[in-house]
Amino acid sequence: MSMMKVSSNPHVRSKESTSSIMLLVVVALLPAFGFGIYNFGIMAAVHVLITIAACVLTEFVFNLIIKKKQTVSDLSAVVTGMLLGLNLPVGAPWWIGILGGFFAILVVKCLFGGLGENFMNPALGARCFLVISFPAIMTNFNCDAYSGATPLALLKNGQEVNILDMVIGRTGGTIGETSVIAIVIGACILLATGVIDLRIPGSYIVSFVIFVVIFGGYGFNPAYIAAQLSGGGLMLGAFFMATDYVTRPVTVKGQYVYGIILGVLTGIFRIFGPSAEGVSYAIILSNLLVPLIEKWTMPKAFGAGGKKHE
């Protein structure tokens, strides 16, 4: 008689592998990447490719040094590099992506155990590190195509913005955040293939809109709401970074709570903070709250937690 095989959890099986999921994310990011090249020129491609190379090389060398099985084939470092590269201004010096990629992979990911162990999104952790370390570089969006303040900065100062240009992407900003159309096309790819669902991005966007309506000073103004949604990194963050498997809650209720916290924090940073943006810090802070969110929203085991009869 053959023995039954018993293994440790998790017991859920899927045909999807880490590399196949990451490949789909890369494909979904291509529209934003492509529009970034169209909008800002060839330097946009150079920045993204350098950052990807820095991330992959850092992970490869780290695994080599500690004699760990190579993990670069899972493509997670490629996704991190691509996301970080798309979050850089095109006018930044070439070395900024190398430094950011090194920090994202070594400090945020590998030193905490690698994929599945990092407590915050590596790309956003590196972006926040770069913004704090080099604020003049990371907030300078002047380039050959655009100069002056970004639409969000103009909006914060009470000036009018061209919403159609913001939706299409004919504005200044980071390489991958300007075109809502390109980002939504990529998001549709992730939704159609089941890589993500709408729980986190949906609750994020809805809670942000509610916050803006209440505290933005314009009431229910469709033009103002559309400009806030189209500007900055909100759409890129909502669909591609807030949904990161490793740093989001695993519980369904927790994902809704997580999305609401993201929307409220982004609203606070944008409306009351000194900067016109705030998505990166909102996601990073929410990542840190995930253990508490999961503790509060974890379903009780069957038969546990019931009232005791006296």
C-alpha positions in Angstrom: 0.0 0.0 0.0 1.4 3.4 -1.0 1.7 6.0 1.7 -0.2 9.3 1.3 2.1 12.2 0.8 1.6 15.0 3.3 3.4 18.4 2.8 3.4 21.7 4.6 1.2 24.5 3.6 0.3 26.2 1.4 -1.7 23.5 -0.3 -3.1 25.6 -3.2 -1.6 24.7 -6.5 -1.5 26.9 -9.6 -0.1 26.5 -13.1 1.2 30.1 -12.8 4.9 30.4 -11.8 6.6 33.5 -10.4 8.4 34.0 -13.7 5.2 33.8 -15.8 3.4 36.3 -13.6 6.4 38.7 -13.7 6.5 38.3 -17.5 2.9 39.4 -17.7 3.7 42.4 -15.5 6.6 43.3 -17.8 4.3 43.0 -20.8 1.6 45.2 -19.1 4.2 47.9 -18.4 5.3 48.1 -22.0 2.6 50.6 -23.1 3.7 53.0 -20.4 7.3 52.4 -21.3 6.7 52.9 -25.0 4.8 56.1 -24.4 7.6 57.3 -22.1 10.0 56.9 -25.0 7.6 58.6 -27.4 7.0 61.5 -24.9 10.6 62.1 -23.7 12.9 60.6 -26.3 15.5 57.9 -26.3 16.9 58.8 -22.9 13.8 57.4 -21.3 14.7 54.0 -22.7 18.3 54.4 -21.5 17.2 55.2 -18.0 14.9 52.2 -17.7 17.3 49.7 -19.3 20.2 50.9 -17.1 18.0 50.5 -14.0 16.8 47.0 -15.0 20.5 46.0 -15.6 21.5 47.4 -12.2 18.7 45.4 -10.4 19.5 42.1 -12.2 23.2 42.5 -11.8 22.9 43.3 -8.1 20.7 40.3 -7.4 23.0 38.0 -9.4 26.2 39.2 -7.6 24.5 39.0 -4.2 23.4 35.4 -4.8 26.9 34.6 -6.1 28.6 36.0 -3.0 26.4 34.2 -0.5 26.3 31.1 -2.6 22.6 31.1 -2.9 20.7 29.6 -5.8 20.3 32.2 -8.6 16.9 33.8 -8.7 17.3 36.3 -11.5 15.3 34.0 -13.8 12.1 34.6 -11.9 12.1 38.1 -13.5 11.2 39.9 -10.2 14.4 42.0 -10.5 13.4 43.0 -14.0 10.0 44.1 -12.8 11.6 46.1 -9.9 14.1 47.7 -12.3 11.3 48.6 -14.8 9.1 50.1 -12.2 11.9 52.1 -10.7 13.1 53.3 -14.1 9.5 54.4 -15.0 9.5 56.4 -11.7 12.6 58.5 -12.7 12.6 61.9 -14.4 14.1 61.7 -17.8 16.6 64.6 -17.0 18.2 62.7 -14.1 21.9 61.7 -14.5 22.6 58.2 -15.8 24.0 56.9 -12.5 20.8 57.6 -10.6 19.2 54.4 -11.8 22.2 52.4 -10.9 22.2 53.7 -7.3 18.5 53.2 -7.1 18.6 49.7 -8.5 21.4 48.7 -6.1 19.4 50.0 -3.1 16.1 48.4 -4.2 17.6 44.9 -4.6 20.3 44.8 -2.0 18.8 46.8 0.9 15.1 46.4 0.5 14.9 42.9 -1.0 18.0 40.7 -0.6 19.0 41.7 2.9 15.5 40.8 4.1 15.6 37.4 2.6 14.8 37.9 -1.1 11.5 37.6 -3.0 8.6 37.1 -0.6 10.4 38.4 2.5 10.7 42.1 1.7 8.5 44.3 3.9 8.0 47.1 1.3 7.9 47.5 -2.4 11.6 47.6 -3.6 11.0 50.0 -6.4 9.2 52.5 -4.3 11.6 52.0 -1.4 14.4 52.9 -3.7 12.4 55.9 -5.2 11.8 57.3 -1.7 15.5 56.8 -0.9 16.5 58.7 -4.1 14.0 61.5 -3.4 15.3 62.0 0.1 18.9 61.8 -1.0 18.7 63.8 -4.2 15.6 66.0 -4.0 16.8 68.5 -6.6 17.4 65.7 -9.1 14.3 63.6 -8.4 11.9 66.6 -8.5 13.3 68.3 -11.6 11.0 67.4 -14.5 12.4 69.9 -17.0 13.5 68.3 -20.2 13.7 69.1 -23.9 10.0 68.3 -24.4 8.6 70.1 -21.3 9.6 72.8 -18.8 8.0 74.4 -15.8 5.8 72.9 -13.1 4.0 69.6 -13.5 0.2 69.6 -13.8 -0.2 68.5 -10.2 2.0 71.4 -9.0 -0.1 73.8 -11.0 -3.3 72.3 -9.6 -2.0 72.6 -6.1 -1.3 76.3 -6.7 -4.9 76.8 -7.9 -4.0 77.1 -11.6 -5.8 75.5 -14.5 -4.5 72.4 -16.2 -5.3 70.7 -19.5 -7.0 67.4 -18.5 -6.9 66.0 -22.0 -3.1 66.4 -22.1 -2.9 64.7 -18.7 -5.0 61.7 -19.8 -3.1 61.3 -23.1 0.3 62.0 -21.4 1.5 65.2 -23.1 2.9 66.5 -19.9 6.0 66.5 -17.8 6.6 64.0 -15.0 8.4 60.8 -14.5 9.0 58.5 -17.5 6.1 56.1 -17.0 3.5 58.1 -15.0 2.2 60.6 -17.6 -0.2 58.7 -19.8 -3.3 57.4 -18.1 -4.3 55.7 -21.3 -1.1 53.7 -21.5 -1.3 52.7 -17.8 -4.9 51.6 -18.1 -4.1 49.5 -21.2 -1.5 47.7 -19.1 -3.9 47.4 -16.1 -6.4 45.8 -18.4 -3.8 43.2 -19.4 -3.2 42.3 -15.7 -7.0 42.2 -15.0 -7.8 40.1 -18.0 -5.0 37.6 -17.2 -6.0 37.4 -13.5 -2.7 38.7 -12.2 -4.6 41.4 -10.2 -8.2 42.2 -9.4 -9.9 45.5 -8.6 -10.1 45.1 -4.8 -7.0 47.2 -4.0 -6.9 49.7 -7.0 -10.7 50.1 -6.9 -10.9 50.9 -3.1 -7.8 53.0 -3.5 -9.2 55.2 -6.2 -12.7 55.4 -4.7 -11.5 56.4 -1.3 -9.1 58.9 -2.8 -11.9 60.5 -4.8 -14.1 60.7 -1.6 -11.3 62.3 0.3 -10.6 64.9 -2.4 -14.3 65.7 -2.7 -14.5 66.3 1.1 -11.2 68.0 1.7 -10.0 69.3 -1.7 -11.8 72.6 -1.5 -13.6 72.1 -4.8 -16.5 69.9 -3.8 -17.7 67.4 -6.4 -15.9 69.0 -9.3 -15.4 66.4 -12.1 -12.6 68.4 -13.7 -10.7 68.7 -10.5 -11.2 65.0 -9.6 -10.1 63.9 -13.1 -7.0 66.0 -12.9 -6.1 64.5 -9.5 -6.6 61.0 -10.8 -4.7 61.7 -14.0 -1.7 63.5 -12.5 1.3 62.1 -10.8 1.8 58.4 -10.1 -1.6 57.5 -8.7 -2.7 55.3 -11.6 0.7 53.6 -12.0 0.9 53.1 -8.2 -2.7 51.8 -7.8 -2.4 49.1 -10.5 1.2 48.2 -10.5 2.7 48.8 -7.1 0.0 48.7 -4.5 -1.0 45.3 -5.9 2.4 43.8 -5.3 1.8 40.2 -4.0 4.5 40.4 -1.4 3.6 43.7 0.3 -0.2 43.7 0.1 -2.5 41.9 2.6 -3.5 38.4 1.8 -7.0 38.6 3.3 -9.9 39.9 1.2 -11.1 42.3 3.8 -7.6 43.4 4.5 -7.1 44.3 0.8 -10.1 46.6 1.0 -8.8 48.2 4.2 -5.4 48.6 2.6 -6.9 50.3 -0.4 -8.8 52.7 1.7 -5.7 53.6 3.8 -3.8 54.2 0.5 -6.5 56.6 -0.7 -6.7 58.5 2.6 -2.9 58.8 2.9 -2.5 59.9 -0.7 -5.2 62.5 -0.2 -3.6 63.8 3.0 -0.2 64.1 1.3 -1.5 65.8 -1.8 -4.1 68.2 -0.2 -2.3 69.1 3.1 1.3 68.2 2.4 4.0 70.5 1.0 4.4 68.4 -2.1 1.8 67.9 -4.9 2.5 64.2 -5.0 2.3 61.5 -2.3 1.7 58.1 -3.9 5.1 56.6 -3.1 5.0 57.5 0.6 1.4 56.4 0.9 2.2 53.0 -0.5 5.4 52.6 1.6 3.6 53.6 4.8 0.7 51.2 4.0 3.2 48.4 3.4 4.4 48.9 6.9 0.8 48.6 8.2 0.1 45.3 6.4 0.9 43.0 9.4 -1.5 44.9 11.5 -4.2 44.9 8.8 -3.8 41.1 8.4 -4.0 40.6 12.1 -7.3 42.5 12.3 -8.8 41.0 9.3 -7.6 37.4 9.4 -10.6 35.0 9.5 -10.9 32.9 12.7 -10.2 29.2 12.3 -13.3 27.0 12.1 -14.6 26.4 15.6 -12.5 29.1 17.2 -13.5 32.4 18.7 -17.0 31.4 19.7 -18.6 32.4 22.9 -18.2 30.0 25.8 -21.4 28.7 27.4 -21.6 29.4 31.1 
